[in-house]
Amino acid sequence: MKRILSLICCLSVMASAFAGCGSKPAESTSSAQASPSSAPADSQAAPEEEAPAESAAGGEITVMVPPWAEPSQELLDSFTAESGIKVVMNIVGWDDIRNKISIAAVGQTAPADVVEVDWSWVGEFGATGWMEPIEMPQEEKDGMPTVQSFIYGDEVLALPYANDFRLAYYNTEHFSQAGVDAAPQNWDETIAACKKIKEAGICEYPLSFTLSATEAATTSLLWMTLSKYGDFFNDDFSVNKDNVLGALTFLNSLVNEEKLIDPASQNMKDIEVYGKLTAGAASFMVGPTYFIGLINNPEESQVVGKAAATLVPGNGTIKTATFALPEGVGIPKYSENKEAARKFIDWYTSPDIQVKMYGEKGNIPTRTVALQQLIDNGTIEGGDVLIEQSDYISAPFPGGIPEWYPEMSNTIYNSVNQMVQGALTPEQAYENIASRVEELRQ
């Protein structure tokens, strides 16, 4: 999850008039093939009375991923022609995949031979031993930086196919109208510009930020703490009081004192919050990297030609900081077709296929060479900003993502939400978070 190039999540699928894009929107189950997608995902695809027909000598595998990770039939046919392995796609809503993996693992079965693995599942999957480790030489790791997000201990549990790290975006027209002609370089400049925009009546709530009791509020507090104050956790995984309390106090002030953040964001989904910028209803946000392809897309944005990407603000000492929220594919421990599954993963995450998947789904490559190709040929605009920001990707969790991340996240986002509503002070929100982490890390 470090150093040079790695980018962007997920889908080019957009919903709602706000034209935003959520980190993991719910999707209905579907499939491009005659697959088990209409059956429970943890059942195997083989016919009831006889073994599945083999393609050449390669056999058949099942692949369970969300809609934005599904290759076209043309790409799948090319893999079959190359490997002799037939692929049966099982397209499942993102929210359901983790449950299917865990239920199947308890029964010592695999829901599919290849499955979606989100960065936030790695701690749990590593602790339970549900995934088959993937051997990967250091040279290959260096060319796919966000693979670090999928390492538990010293084992790689999945390879990233789509990445997302936080990048800043601003409405250049709003800034210019307020007399600010350059992108802000740190948080002081960002807040000063937002105040000018508000005072001039250009935008009532110029700063867009997720405040709802959802996972996005947790990751938002993490990146804000990293970029403005420093590490969220100490080396022993206790919460860094000065940094986290500072971030909570700052955020509470932006909402309830400076009134730069729309209080309605307390009840808005992240896709709606992000969409405020593309709708012209916000002047600055830190959001998903795939917005670099949306802000000037006339089908998705109302601020075409009036918005640009820039680095996440720092604090003067910290130039900028961000962390990755990638998605990957891995092999369940109980898969009966591990060799064929590995061949599929190697093919699916290869530079050539990543370039093609960008064209099909908007998934920006996680391999440096593939990403550089798209930047060099002009397919991805703003590549220089992406490259520079990726140099500042860091891991917010000492020793890797903990298996208790979901429980911790629940406490963080509820504490943030209650604080901005006035039910908790920043000090009380901090105590909630710190005490819960202390319980979980024992």
C-alpha positions as CSV (number, residue, x, y, z in Angstrom):
1,M,0.0,0.0,0.0
2,K,3.0,2.2,-0.5
3,R,5.2,4.2,-2.9
4,I,4.5,4.7,-6.6
5,L,1.4,4.2,-8.7
6,S,-1.6,2.2,-7.8
7,L,-5.0,3.4,-8.2
8,I,-8.7,3.5,-8.3
9,C,-11.5,1.5,-7.4
10,C,-14.3,-0.1,-8.8
11,L,-17.0,0.9,-11.2
12,S,-17.9,3.3,-13.7
13,V,-21.5,2.6,-12.7
14,M,-23.1,5.8,-11.5
15,A,-26.4,6.4,-9.8
16,S,-28.6,9.3,-8.7
17,A,-28.8,12.9,-9.8
18,F,-25.8,13.7,-7.7
19,A,-23.7,11.7,-10.1
20,G,-21.5,10.4,-7.3
21,C,-20.1,6.9,-7.0
22,G,-20.1,4.9,-3.8
23,S,-17.3,2.7,-2.5
24,K,-19.4,-0.5,-2.5
25,P,-22.9,0.0,-3.8
26,A,-25.4,-2.8,-3.5
27,E,-26.0,-4.6,-6.7
28,S,-28.3,-7.3,-7.8
29,T,-27.0,-10.7,-8.7
30,S,-26.4,-11.3,-12.4
31,S,-24.2,-13.1,-14.8
32,A,-23.0,-12.9,-18.3
33,Q,-23.0,-16.7,-18.6
34,A,-25.1,-19.6,-17.7
35,S,-23.8,-19.6,-14.2
36,P,-24.9,-20.3,-10.7
37,S,-25.7,-16.7,-10.1
38,S,-29.3,-17.4,-9.7
39,A,-28.5,-20.1,-7.1
40,P,-26.9,-19.6,-3.7
41,A,-23.4,-18.4,-4.3
42,D,-21.9,-20.9,-2.0
43,S,-23.0,-23.8,-4.2
44,Q,-20.8,-25.3,-6.9
45,A,-21.5,-24.9,-10.6
46,A,-21.2,-28.5,-11.5
47,P,-24.3,-30.3,-12.9
48,E,-26.0,-32.6,-10.4
49,E,-25.4,-36.0,-12.1
50,E,-22.1,-35.6,-13.9
51,A,-18.8,-33.8,-13.7
52,P,-18.6,-30.5,-15.7
53,A,-17.3,-30.8,-19.2
54,E,-13.7,-29.7,-19.5
55,S,-12.3,-27.2,-21.9
56,A,-9.2,-28.8,-23.4
57,A,-7.2,-30.1,-20.4
58,G,-7.8,-27.1,-18.2
59,G,-11.1,-27.9,-16.5
60,E,-13.6,-25.4,-15.1
61,I,-13.5,-22.8,-12.3
62,T,-16.1,-20.6,-10.7
63,V,-15.4,-16.9,-10.0
64,M,-17.4,-14.8,-7.5
65,V,-17.0,-11.1,-7.9
66,P,-19.2,-7.9,-7.8
67,P,-20.6,-6.5,-11.0
68,W,-17.8,-4.0,-11.6
69,A,-15.2,-6.8,-11.6
70,E,-16.8,-8.9,-14.3
71,P,-14.8,-9.3,-17.5
72,S,-16.6,-9.3,-20.8
73,Q,-17.4,-12.6,-22.5
74,E,-14.8,-11.8,-25.1
75,L,-12.1,-11.5,-22.5
76,L,-13.2,-14.7,-20.8
77,D,-13.2,-16.5,-24.1
78,S,-9.6,-15.4,-24.7
79,F,-8.6,-16.8,-21.4
80,T,-10.2,-20.1,-22.1
81,A,-8.5,-20.2,-25.5
82,E,-5.2,-19.5,-23.9
83,S,-5.4,-21.8,-20.9
84,G,-8.0,-24.4,-21.7
85,I,-9.9,-23.4,-18.5
86,K,-13.6,-22.6,-18.7
87,V,-14.7,-19.8,-16.4
88,V,-18.2,-19.7,-14.8
89,M,-18.9,-16.2,-13.5
90,N,-21.0,-15.8,-10.3
91,I,-21.8,-12.1,-10.0
92,V,-22.9,-11.3,-6.5
93,G,-23.5,-8.0,-4.6
94,W,-20.4,-6.9,-2.8
95,D,-22.1,-6.8,0.6
96,D,-23.0,-10.5,0.3
97,I,-19.7,-11.9,-0.8
98,R,-17.9,-11.8,2.6
99,N,-20.8,-13.6,4.3
100,K,-20.8,-16.3,1.6
101,I,-17.1,-16.8,2.0
102,S,-17.4,-17.1,5.8
103,I,-20.4,-19.4,5.8
104,A,-18.7,-21.7,3.2
105,A,-15.5,-21.8,5.2
106,V,-17.2,-22.9,8.4
107,G,-18.6,-25.8,6.3
108,Q,-15.1,-26.4,4.9
109,T,-16.2,-25.6,1.4
110,A,-15.5,-22.8,-1.1
111,P,-18.2,-20.6,-2.5
112,A,-16.1,-20.3,-5.7
113,D,-12.6,-21.1,-6.8
114,V,-11.8,-17.4,-7.1
115,V,-13.5,-14.8,-4.9
116,E,-13.5,-11.0,-4.2
117,V,-11.3,-10.0,-1.3
118,D,-11.7,-6.4,0.0
119,W,-8.8,-4.7,1.8
120,S,-10.9,-4.5,5.0
121,W,-11.4,-8.3,5.1
122,V,-7.7,-9.2,5.1
123,G,-7.3,-9.2,8.9
124,E,-10.2,-11.5,9.5
125,F,-9.4,-13.8,6.6
126,G,-5.8,-14.0,7.6
127,A,-6.6,-14.8,11.2
128,T,-9.1,-17.5,10.3
129,G,-6.9,-19.1,7.5
130,W,-9.8,-18.9,5.0
131,M,-7.6,-18.0,2.0
132,E,-4.9,-19.9,0.2
133,P,-1.6,-17.9,0.3
134,I,-0.4,-16.7,-3.1
135,E,3.3,-17.0,-3.8
136,M,4.7,-13.7,-5.3
137,P,8.3,-12.7,-5.9
138,Q,9.4,-9.3,-4.5
139,E,10.0,-7.9,-8.0
140,E,6.3,-8.5,-8.8
141,K,5.2,-6.9,-5.5
142,D,7.2,-3.8,-6.3
143,G,5.3,-3.5,-9.6
144,M,1.9,-3.8,-7.8
145,P,2.3,-1.6,-4.7
146,T,-1.1,-2.0,-3.2
147,V,-0.6,-5.8,-2.8
148,Q,0.7,-4.6,0.6
149,S,-2.9,-4.2,1.6
150,F,-3.5,-7.9,1.1
151,I,-0.5,-9.2,3.1
152,Y,-1.3,-10.8,6.4
153,G,1.9,-11.7,8.4
154,D,4.2,-12.5,5.5
155,E,1.5,-14.1,3.3
156,V,-0.2,-12.6,0.3
157,L,-3.9,-13.5,0.5
158,A,-5.1,-11.8,-2.7
159,L,-3.9,-9.7,-5.7
160,P,-5.5,-6.3,-6.2
161,Y,-7.4,-5.8,-9.4
162,A,-8.9,-2.3,-8.6
163,N,-7.6,0.2,-6.2
164,D,-8.8,3.4,-4.6
165,F,-6.9,5.9,-2.6
166,R,-8.1,9.4,-1.6
167,L,-7.3,12.3,-3.8
168,A,-8.5,15.9,-3.5
169,Y,-10.8,17.7,-6.0
170,Y,-11.8,21.4,-6.2
171,N,-14.1,23.6,-8.2
172,T,-11.6,25.9,-9.9
173,E,-14.4,28.4,-10.8
174,H,-15.5,28.7,-7.2
175,F,-12.0,29.3,-6.1
176,S,-11.3,31.9,-8.8
177,Q,-14.5,33.8,-8.0
178,A,-13.4,34.0,-4.4
179,G,-10.0,35.4,-5.5
180,V,-8.1,32.1,-5.0
181,D,-6.2,31.2,-8.2
182,A,-4.2,28.2,-7.1
183,A,-5.0,24.8,-5.5
184,P,-4.6,24.8,-1.7
185,Q,-1.4,23.2,-0.5
186,N,-2.4,22.5,3.1
187,W,-5.4,22.5,5.4
188,D,-4.9,26.1,6.4
189,E,-5.1,27.2,2.8
190,T,-8.0,24.9,2.1
191,I,-10.1,26.2,5.0
192,A,-9.2,29.9,4.2
193,A,-10.4,29.4,0.6
194,C,-13.6,27.7,1.7
195,K,-14.3,30.6,4.1
196,K,-13.9,33.1,1.3
197,I,-16.2,31.1,-1.0
198,K,-18.8,30.9,1.7
199,E,-18.5,34.6,2.7
200,A,-18.8,35.6,-1.0
201,G,-22.1,33.6,-1.3
202,I,-20.7,31.4,-4.0
203,C,-21.4,28.1,-2.2
204,E,-23.1,27.8,1.2
205,Y,-21.3,24.6,2.2
206,P,-18.0,24.6,0.2
207,L,-16.4,21.6,2.0
208,S,-17.9,18.1,1.3
209,F,-17.3,15.5,3.9
210,T,-19.0,12.2,4.9
211,L,-20.6,12.3,8.3
212,S,-23.1,9.5,8.2
213,A,-23.0,6.4,10.4
214,T,-21.3,4.4,7.7
215,E,-17.9,2.9,6.8
216,A,-17.1,6.0,4.7
217,A,-17.1,8.2,7.9
218,T,-14.5,5.8,9.4
219,T,-12.1,6.0,6.4
220,S,-12.7,9.8,6.2
221,L,-11.6,10.3,9.7
222,L,-8.6,8.0,9.0
223,W,-7.3,10.0,6.1
224,M,-8.0,13.4,7.7
225,T,-6.0,12.4,10.8
226,L,-3.2,11.1,8.6
227,S,-3.0,14.2,6.5
228,K,-3.5,16.9,9.1
229,Y,-2.1,15.4,12.3
230,G,-0.2,12.1,11.6
231,D,-0.7,8.5,12.6
232,F,-4.1,7.4,13.9
233,F,-2.5,4.5,15.9
234,N,0.6,4.2,18.0
235,D,3.0,1.3,17.3
236,D,1.2,-0.9,19.8
237,F,-2.2,-0.3,18.1
238,S,-3.5,2.0,20.8
239,V,-5.1,5.2,19.5
240,N,-2.9,8.3,19.3
241,K,-4.8,10.7,21.5
242,D,-3.2,14.0,20.3
243,N,-3.8,13.2,16.6
244,V,-7.2,11.6,16.8
245,L,-8.6,14.1,19.3
246,G,-7.2,16.9,17.1
247,A,-8.9,15.5,14.0
248,L,-12.3,15.1,15.8
249,T,-12.1,18.6,17.2
250,F,-11.2,20.0,13.8
251,L,-14.0,18.2,12.1
252,N,-16.6,19.2,14.7
253,S,-15.5,22.8,14.3
254,L,-16.0,22.7,10.5
255,V,-19.5,21.4,10.9
256,N,-20.8,23.2,13.9
257,E,-18.7,26.4,14.2
258,E,-17.4,27.3,10.8
259,K,-20.4,25.7,9.1
260,L,-18.4,24.8,6.1
261,I,-19.8,21.3,5.8
262,D,-23.4,20.7,5.1
263,P,-25.1,19.3,8.3
264,A,-27.4,17.2,6.1
265,S,-24.3,15.1,5.3
266,Q,-25.0,13.4,8.7
267,N,-27.7,11.5,6.9
268,M,-26.3,11.3,3.4
269,K,-24.7,8.3,1.7
270,D,-21.1,8.8,0.6
271,I,-22.2,8.7,-3.0
272,E,-24.4,11.7,-2.3
273,V,-21.6,13.6,-0.5
274,Y,-19.1,13.0,-3.3
275,G,-21.8,14.0,-5.8
276,K,-22.1,17.4,-4.3
277,L,-18.9,18.4,-6.0
278,T,-19.9,17.1,-9.4
279,A,-23.3,18.8,-9.0
280,G,-21.6,22.2,-8.3
281,A,-23.0,22.2,-4.7
282,A,-19.5,21.9,-3.1
283,S,-16.2,23.5,-3.8
284,F,-13.7,21.1,-2.3
285,M,-13.6,17.4,-1.3
286,V,-11.3,14.5,-0.7
287,G,-12.8,11.5,-2.5
288,P,-12.2,8.3,-4.5
289,T,-9.5,8.4,-7.2
290,Y,-11.9,7.4,-9.9
291,F,-13.5,10.8,-9.7
292,I,-10.6,12.0,-11.8
293,G,-12.4,10.5,-14.7
294,L,-15.8,11.8,-13.7
295,I,-15.4,15.5,-12.9
296,N,-15.0,16.4,-16.6
297,N,-17.3,13.7,-18.0
298,P,-20.4,15.5,-19.3
299,E,-22.6,12.4,-18.7
300,E,-21.7,12.4,-15.0
301,S,-20.7,16.0,-14.0
302,Q,-22.2,19.5,-14.1
303,V,-18.9,21.1,-13.6
304,V,-17.1,20.1,-16.7
305,G,-14.1,22.3,-17.3
306,K,-14.6,23.8,-13.8
307,A,-13.0,21.1,-11.6
308,A,-9.6,19.6,-11.1
309,A,-7.7,17.1,-9.0
310,T,-5.1,18.1,-6.5
311,L,-3.1,16.6,-3.6
312,V,-4.8,15.9,-0.3
313,P,-3.9,18.8,1.9
314,G,-1.1,18.5,4.4
315,N,-0.3,20.6,7.5
316,G,2.9,22.3,6.5
317,T,5.1,19.6,8.0
318,I,3.1,16.7,6.5
319,K,3.0,17.6,2.8
320,T,0.1,15.2,2.1
321,A,-1.0,11.7,3.0
322,T,-3.4,9.1,1.8
323,F,-4.1,5.4,2.1
324,A,-5.4,2.8,-0.2
325,L,-8.8,1.0,-0.1
326,P,-8.3,-1.6,-2.9
327,E,-10.2,-4.7,-4.0
328,G,-8.6,-8.0,-4.9
329,V,-9.2,-11.6,-5.9
330,G,-8.0,-14.6,-4.0
331,I,-8.4,-18.4,-3.7
332,P,-10.4,-19.9,-0.8
333,K,-8.6,-22.5,1.2
334,Y,-11.2,-25.2,0.3
335,S,-11.2,-24.6,-3.5
336,E,-10.7,-27.9,-5.3
337,N,-9.2,-26.1,-8.4
338,K,-6.4,-24.0,-6.9
339,E,-4.0,-24.4,-9.8
340,A,-6.5,-23.3,-12.4
341,A,-7.7,-20.5,-10.0
342,R,-4.2,-19.2,-9.8
343,K,-3.8,-19.2,-13.5
344,F,-7.0,-17.1,-13.8
345,I,-5.8,-14.6,-11.1
346,D,-2.5,-14.2,-12.9
347,W,-4.3,-13.6,-16.2
348,Y,-6.9,-11.3,-14.7
349,T,-4.4,-9.0,-12.9
350,S,-1.9,-9.0,-15.8
351,P,-1.0,-5.6,-17.3
352,D,-2.8,-6.3,-20.6
353,I,-6.1,-7.4,-19.0
354,Q,-5.9,-4.5,-16.5
355,V,-5.7,-2.1,-19.4
356,K,-8.7,-3.8,-21.1
357,M,-10.7,-3.8,-17.8
358,Y,-10.2,-0.1,-17.5
359,G,-11.8,0.2,-20.9
360,E,-14.7,-2.1,-20.0
361,K,-15.4,-1.2,-16.3
362,G,-13.3,1.9,-15.5
363,N,-11.1,-0.1,-13.1
364,I,-7.7,1.8,-13.2
365,P,-4.8,-0.7,-13.1
366,T,-3.0,-1.7,-9.9
367,R,0.1,-2.7,-11.9
368,T,2.5,0.2,-12.4
369,V,3.3,-0.7,-16.0
370,A,-0.4,-0.9,-17.0
371,L,-1.2,2.4,-15.3
372,Q,1.7,4.2,-16.9
373,Q,0.6,3.0,-20.3
374,L,-2.9,4.6,-19.8
375,I,-1.3,7.8,-18.6
376,D,1.2,8.0,-21.4
377,N,-1.3,7.5,-24.1
378,G,-3.6,10.1,-22.6
379,T,-6.4,7.7,-21.7
380,I,-6.3,8.8,-18.1
381,E,-6.3,12.6,-17.6
382,G,-4.5,14.1,-14.6
383,G,-2.0,11.3,-14.4
384,D,0.7,13.5,-12.9
385,V,-1.5,14.2,-9.8
386,L,-2.3,10.5,-9.4
387,I,1.3,9.6,-9.6
388,E,2.4,12.2,-7.1
389,Q,-0.4,11.4,-4.6
390,S,0.4,7.7,-4.8
391,D,3.9,8.5,-3.5
392,Y,2.2,9.4,-0.2
393,I,0.2,6.3,0.3
394,S,0.8,4.9,3.7
395,A,-0.6,2.1,5.9
396,P,-2.7,3.4,8.7
397,F,-2.6,0.1,10.6
398,P,0.6,-1.0,12.4
399,G,1.3,-4.6,11.5
400,G,-1.6,-4.8,9.0
401,I,-5.4,-4.6,9.1
402,P,-6.7,-6.2,12.3
403,E,-9.3,-8.9,12.3
404,W,-11.5,-6.7,14.5
405,Y,-11.5,-3.9,12.0
406,P,-15.3,-4.1,11.4
407,E,-16.1,-3.8,15.2
408,M,-13.7,-0.8,15.5
409,S,-15.1,0.9,12.4
410,N,-18.6,0.6,13.8
411,T,-17.5,2.5,16.9
412,I,-15.6,5.1,14.9
413,Y,-18.4,6.0,12.5
414,N,-21.1,6.1,15.1
415,S,-19.0,8.3,17.4
416,V,-18.3,10.7,14.5
417,N,-22.0,10.8,13.6
418,Q,-23.1,11.4,17.1
419,M,-20.5,14.1,17.7
420,V,-21.5,16.2,14.7
421,Q,-25.1,16.0,15.8
422,G,-24.1,17.3,19.2
423,A,-24.7,14.2,21.2
424,L,-21.0,13.8,22.0
425,T,-18.2,16.2,22.5
426,P,-14.9,15.5,20.6
427,E,-13.4,14.3,23.9
428,Q,-16.3,11.9,24.4
429,A,-16.0,10.7,20.8
430,Y,-12.3,10.1,21.3
431,E,-12.9,8.2,24.5
432,N,-15.4,5.9,22.8
433,I,-13.0,5.1,20.0
434,A,-9.9,4.7,22.3
435,S,-11.7,2.5,24.8
436,R,-13.2,0.2,22.1
437,V,-9.8,-0.2,20.4
438,E,-8.3,-1.0,23.8
439,E,-10.9,-3.8,24.3
440,L,-10.5,-5.2,20.9
441,R,-6.7,-5.3,20.8
442,Q,-6.4,-7.3,24.1
